[in-house]
Amino acid sequence: MRKAARHGADGYVTKPFDAKELIDEIEDAHEVGVR
């Protein structure tokens, strides 16, 4: 579910997520940002 990462904070706030999926998305976004 990469839509949330693309939409940034608004995506996280407006779309309810499974906790694990949310954590995975944050980790994925962080890894991409670091590189």
N, C-alpha and C positions, 0 to 999 in steps of 0.2 A: 504493500500500500504506500506508494511513493507520492501520492497526491498530497498527503498531509505535509510532507517535507517541502514540496514545491510551494504550497500555500503559506508556509511559515506559521507563525503563532496563530493567525486567524483560523487556519485549518485545525489546529489542536483545540482551540477554544470552542469552535462551532460544531465540531464533529466528535461525538462520544467514541472513545476507543477502548478496546481491550487493553488492560494495563501492560501486558507483555508486548503487544504490538506497538504500543506507544513508546515503550523503552527501546525496542528494536529500531524504530524509526529515528529516535533521538541519537542512538549510537551510530546508525548508518549516516545520518546527516553530519555528525561530528567527524566521522572518519573521512568523509568527502571534503569537509571544510579544512581539515588538517593538511591534506595532500596538496 
